């Protein structure tokens, strides 16, 4: 065990998490705000609180100090839920002017998709769910071509996205996905948009039809990404759950509602 002691010769003011202790108050200074170790919370609201609507703005690392750290008092770090080009987690910030900045390890393709997700309230909620999940790691592949075996725009089935569970919680909840891969196929949308019949092609979600030709490829893809994220997090929408239960179920119901909501918000 390593112990820290003080004497009359040297006083180390950098203690918990390597942060400076303000002896007059007993608080630790994190740069953006002060942390009170006696009650284990920050003393002011997170400056980036709007990015984390589902979490208390005073908590340290969203109450998950085992997996996360917060070196600046601005946002938790150390998650590995959507890896970037360097294998580390990607993130974004939004300033007062509404300008979005992505971490340097975010690919250009994902930046475009992420910006499209942030155009709608539902898209942002789904994106933040994936980026900030404390339990699930998601690999996202934005593929160049169509899904294997598919071509044209009049096939009986066109795949815009597909989710593959990679691991589950075998110990406590075998229906819960702990890591997964989402494959996205933007060319499926570009084939539609470039078709001479583009204005006549519709996609239907939860009883409502939408024309992909009215949206950009990334906007269309944002509805698919939100849809696939729901497959990861909603156990009732997981195909893995149905295999375990060995019965048919409408795993598309909730994801389809997500796609519908994003399309509706894109129309506003």
TACORWO-V908891 format. One line per field, one symbol per residue. phi: phi as a letter, one per 30 degrees, with the letter a starting at -180 (. if undefined). burial: 1 if it has 16 or more other ideal C-beta (glycine too) atoms within 10 Angstrom, else 0. Layout:
phi = ???
burial = ???
//
This chain:
phi = .cccbbbdcbbddcbehicdcdddciccccjdacccddbhbdcbdeeceddbdcbddcdchhhbddcbbbdcicadbjdbdbdcdcicdcabbbdddidcbcddccddddeddddddddbddddddddeddcecbbcbccccddcddejcaiccddbcccaacbdcabdddcadccdcaabcccbdddddddddddcedccbccbhibcbceddbdeddddddddeedddddccddcddddddddhbdaddcededddeddddddddd
burial = 0000000000000000001010000011010011100000010001010011001001111101000101001111001011110000111100000000011001001111111111010111111111111001110101100110000010000111111110010000001111111111111110111010000010101000010110101111111111111111110011011100000000110111111111101100
//
